[in-house]
């Protein structure tokens, strides 16, 4: 079954567009894109990304699946499980500093993505991302083996699309992001296993008339592609690199706190 079938209807709630909550704006990303099916992103280390698009009635669906299998260099004193428990740090590794983030509660963060521009239309995606840490096989997703020591679940719970000429246009978009991160160990080898599914849909509304459907379709495609490319880089590079920094920091702290012989 394709991902677009899994996410229709999409699983997040649209939040009414608000103004001026976030004053700083990052540099616009500009993409020149055509209406077409996505191709695979180039693989760099171990994260694979696929894109697809389909149309059903007046709704256009775009979807992406990212799977990773990256070597981890754990030590007996510091494990990847300990790193996953530090959810604010993991979030910063997944969504770098050029995004603005604000912690809402114990599990949720509000993240403003970098603004995106397609032709003459600019929009900014704001998502609420929930991170849940689970261990000992309790309430694991069906895709995660029960013998895995811990898993971090990521899922969007709300979102906004700012910058379109009216909130009614923004409401024609729907977004879903969900995934898992966990360590897989076989003998002395450890790997970061990640699986991420993303989908965005656009409902054609010819009567709106203010922005052509082709532009809105390109925007939906661009939003998903930019998010997928960034998430792939996070799984490929940012998370393993930040875990190595985390491990070195913890080992330094342990050496400094241990009594001298």
C-alpha positions, 0 to 999 in steps of 0.5 A, spaced: 500 500 500 502 506 498 503 512 503 498 516 500 493 511 501 495 511 508 495 518 510 488 520 506 485 523 510 491 526 513 492 525 520 493 532 523 489 538 525 489 545 521 490 551 525 487 558 523 493 562 520 495 567 525 499 574 524 506 576 527 507 571 532 514 570 529 518 576 528 524 573 525 524 570 518 529 566 515 532 567 508 527 564 503 528 558 499 527 558 492 525 552 488 524 552 480 520 545 480 515 542 475 509 538 476 511 531 476 513 525 480 518 525 485 525 521 484 529 518 489 534 523 492 541 521 492 544 517 497 550 519 501 551 514 507 545 510 509 538 514 509 534 512 503 528 517 500 523 516 495 518 521 493 511 520 489 505 524 487 498 522 485 491 525 484 484 523 486 478 527 484 480 534 486 486 532 491 493 532 489 497 528 494 505 528 495 508 523 499 515 521 501 518 515 505 525 516 509 529 510 511 536 510 515 541 505 517 547 509 520 553 506 524 553 508 531 559 509 535 557 507 542 561 506 548 560 502 554 559 508 558 554 512 554 549 509 549 544 512 544 538 510 549 541 516 553 541 520 547 534 519 545 532 521 552 534 528 551 529 530 547 530 537 546 537 536 544 535 531 539 530 536 536 535 541 535 539 536 531 533 534 527 531 541 526 537 546 526 538 553 528 536 556 522 529 554 524 525 557 530 522 553 535 519 554 542 517 548 547 510 548 548 509 542 554 513 536 556 512 532 549 511 538 544 515 543 540 512 549 535 517 549 529 517 555 524 520 552 518 524 557 513 520 561 508 519 558 501 517 562 495 514 559 489 514 564 483 510 570 486 507 566 492 511 566 499 509 561 505 512 559 511 510 552 514 509 552 522 508 545 525 507 542 532 512 536 533 511 531 538 516 527 541 515 521 545 520 516 548 519 509 549 522 503 552 522 496 554 517 494 549 512 498 552 507 501 546 512 500 541 509 502 534 508 495 530 514 497 525 519 497 531 522 490 534 519 489 541 527 487 543 529 494 541 532 498 548 528 504 546 525 508 541 523 516 540 517 517 536 516 523 532 509 526 529 506 532 527 500 534 531 498 541 528 500 546 523 499 552 520 501 555 513 502 562 513 503 567 507 498 565 502 493 571 501 487 568 505 486 563 510 481 559 506 487 558 501 491 555 506 486 551 509 486 547 502 493 544 504 494 538 509 500 535 512 502 529 516 509 527 518 510 521 523 516 517 524 521 513 529 528 513 531 532 507 535 538 503 536 539 496 533 544 492 536 547 486 533 553 483 536 558 489 537 555 493 532 550 498 533 546 502 528 541 508 528 535 506 525 530 511 522 523 511 519 519 517 517 513 518 513 511 525 510 505 527 506 502 533 504 495 534 500 492 540 496 485 540 494 484 544 488 479 550 488 478 553 481 473 558 484 478 561 489 482 564 483 487 568 486 492 563 486 493 559 480 492 551 482 499 550 478 502 555 483 499 552 489 501 545 487 508 547 486 508 550 493 505 543 496 511 539 492 516 544 494 514 544 502 514 536 502 521 536 498 524 541 502 522 538 509 524 531 506 531 533 504 532 536 511 530 530 514 534 526 510 540 530 512 538 530 519 538 522 519 544 522 515 549 527 518 546 531 524 544 526 528 550 521 528 554 527 529 551 530 534 551 523 538 558 523 537 559 530 540 554 528 546 558 521 547 564 525 548 561 530 552 559 525 557 565 521 557 569 527 559 564 529 565 565 522 567 572 522 567 572 529 571 567 526 576 571 520 577 576 520 583 583 520 581 587 514 583 
